[in-house]
Amino acid sequence: MRENNHNIQLDAVIPWVNGNDAKWQEKLNQHLEVKIDFSKKKESVRFNSIGEIDFAIKSIIKYAPFFKNIYLVTDNQIPDAFESLKALGKSSGVNLEIIDHTVLFREYEEFLPCFNSTSIISLLHRIPNLSEHYVLFNDDFFIMKDAKIEDFFINGLPVLRGRWEKYYEDLKLKALYYRFFSSEKDKKRWKKGTLRKSMQIGAKLANDGKERFLKRFHTPVSMRKSILIDFFNDKDELLKNNISYKFRDNNHQFITETLANHLEIKNNTYHYQQKAKLTYFRSYKNHFIVKLKLFLYDINENKLFLTFQSLEMANTKTQAYILNWLNKKIE
């Protein structure tokens, strides 16, 4: 059913982990074959949290206050600034709540603990009192300009962003390259599986008859709760299998966001936007380029979203510049 956007209650959902938490680190190592020495910077840096979640929440409260609830999904963790963030949200009519993994995995407790976002996201539609319309954020997604509901839903239908691409089995030249000409590193990566592959598994589950799949951009994902509830209603074993992986397995798991997107595509209940409205950072080696990209984001009216992937990997100078820029934007 199509709804007027003014009648929509919209929630934001953010899975998050504090990689600096010693108790979480110990729990993680209990389930790893190769242990991580968190005392060594080289091994621990990719788990470091530098306050990104605070910026993510503040950016929603400031630039998208039409969200009624922000659900922060965690494993027995609470951000240090939670109470101040909750008070900030309340002042703008936005409710901030913690949803523990034990709530998501009720009746599936045998699969806890879970360190796999693919598994966790498969259960987000089970959040108590979650609105029909919700948007999935990563903790490295930021909105740093005024947004509107229509950036996520139009007449109650989700806005999908991505690029239509061929399935792996239709990429004959690529398969030939990986088989005969790729480096050993690429061969290992191919064997391990890619995020693209798990997206394709999700797309195929929707059985939408399309020859291509929508490879989504690294932007927030608009989803409808009833779509997933209806799909999983008679597919409990499929769901249980997907959440049984404590760590990501791109060769065997499906991406629930892609499944949801393609169920909407199958039903023709979506709006497609080819433009990502995104400025995406995944390299911080050139300080000048980082500054230039932030400047261009500021002056480009078509840019709405920012993603800082692995910001903890940036050098001290660049990291400080970005954090200062973010602070100024959310003051």
C-alpha positions, 0 to 999 in steps of 0.5 A: 500500500502506498502511503503519504510520506507525512503519515510515515513513522521512520526509524534508523537502525545502526549495528555497532561494536566498540572494538576497544572494549577489553571484554568484547576483545576477550570474547572475540578471541575465545571464538577465533582460531588465530587469536588477535594480540590487541596490545599490538597496534598492527593487529588491533588498529582495524578494531579501534573505535574513534567515536564514529558512532557519536557523529553518526547519531548526532548527524541523524538528529541534526540533519534528519530529525524526522526519524522517530527512533534510532535503534543502536544494536550492540553486544552488551555495550553502550557508547560512553556518550549515550546519556548525552546523545539520548538527551540530545535526541529527546530535545529534537523529538528523536528517541535513542534506544539500545537493542542488545543482541540477546533481543535480536537472537531470542529463540536463536540463542544457540548462535550467540555470541555473534561477530558477524554483521551479515548475521545480525542484520538478518534479524533487525526486522525482529526489533520490538516496536520497530516501525514498518519503514526503517533505514539501515545505517552503518556506524561510518555513515553520516548525513551532513546536510539537511535531509528529507523523508523523500531521500529514503521513502516516496509515498511509502515505498523505499528509495533504492540506490545502486548500480545494475550489474551482471551476476558472476556467472555472466562475467566470463572474462572476469572468471577467465582472468581469476582462473589463469592470470590473477595474482595469488592474492587475488586468487585467495580473495576470490576463493574466500568470497566477496561481498558482491557474491553474498549480495548476489545470493540475496538477490537470487533468493528474491526470484525476481526474474532479473538478469542483473542485480542491484549492487547497492552503494555504500549508503543508508538502505531503506527497508520495510519490515513487513517485506522480510517478515512475510518472506521469512514466515515459512523459511525459518531454516533459511534464516537460521542457516544465515545467522549461524555464522559467527563470522562472515562467510561471503560464499554461503551467506546472503545479504539481507539488505539486497534480498529486501531490495530485490523483493521490492523490485520483484513487486515493483514497489520501489523508487530507483535513484541512480545517483548515490548522493555520496562522498566516499572515503576509503583511502586517506593517504593524500591529505590534500585529496581528503581536504579537497573531497570535503570541500567539494562535498560542502559545495555540491548540492547533490551530495547528501551522504558521507562514508568514512570507511576505516577512518581509524587507519588514517594518519594522525594529521588527517584523522584530526582534520576529519574529526574537526571538520565533523565537529564543526558540521554538527555543532 
